Amino acid sequence: MSSTLLVYLHGFRSSPRSSKAVMTEQAIAALSTPTNPIEWYCPQLLASPKDSMEMVTHHINQSNADQ
């Protein structure tokens, strides 16, 4: 079954619990269905942009979503 990975990158001074991130997560959950699943990924970004990108890239590569 195909699936979609949606990666939401908030600002470096923001968080995955910001109002925009939470509202977006809820909207994605409402759109996700058993036949069209959407995996939501909104990590807490690290202080280092380089380390953050490595973390996000690792998650994308480990995901079962279509690539």
C-alpha positions in Angstrom: 0.0 0.0 0.0 1.3 3.4 -0.8 1.7 6.1 1.9 2.7 9.7 2.1 5.3 11.1 4.5 4.6 14.8 5.3 7.6 16.5 6.9 6.9 19.8 8.7 9.9 21.8 9.6 9.1 24.6 12.0 11.4 27.5 12.6 14.6 27.0 14.7 13.1 29.1 17.5 9.8 27.3 17.4 8.7 23.8 18.3 6.5 20.8 17.2 3.9 22.0 19.7 3.5 25.4 18.2 -0.1 26.3 17.4 0.6 26.2 13.6 2.2 22.8 13.9 -0.6 21.3 16.1 -3.3 22.7 13.8 -1.5 21.3 10.7 -1.0 17.9 12.4 -4.8 17.8 13.2 -5.7 18.7 9.6 -3.4 16.0 8.3 -4.9 13.4 10.7 -8.3 14.3 9.4 -7.2 13.8 5.7 -5.4 10.5 6.3 -7.4 7.4 5.5 -6.7 3.7 5.6 -6.4 3.7 1.8 -4.3 6.9 1.7 -2.3 7.0 4.9 -0.3 10.1 5.7 2.6 9.9 8.1 3.2 13.2 10.0 6.7 14.0 11.0 7.4 17.3 12.9 10.6 16.8 14.9 12.1 19.1 17.5 14.9 20.6 15.6 18.4 20.6 17.1 20.5 23.7 17.7 22.7 22.8 14.7 21.1 23.1 11.3 23.5 20.4 9.9 22.5 18.0 12.7 18.8 18.8 12.2 19.1 18.0 8.5 20.9 14.7 9.2 18.2 13.7 11.6 15.4 14.6 9.2 17.1 12.8 6.3 17.6 9.7 8.4 13.9 9.7 9.3 12.9 10.0 5.6 15.2 7.2 4.6 13.8 5.0 7.4 10.2 5.7 6.5 8.0 3.2 4.8 6.4 6.0 2.7 6.7 6.0 -1.0 9.8 7.7 -2.3 
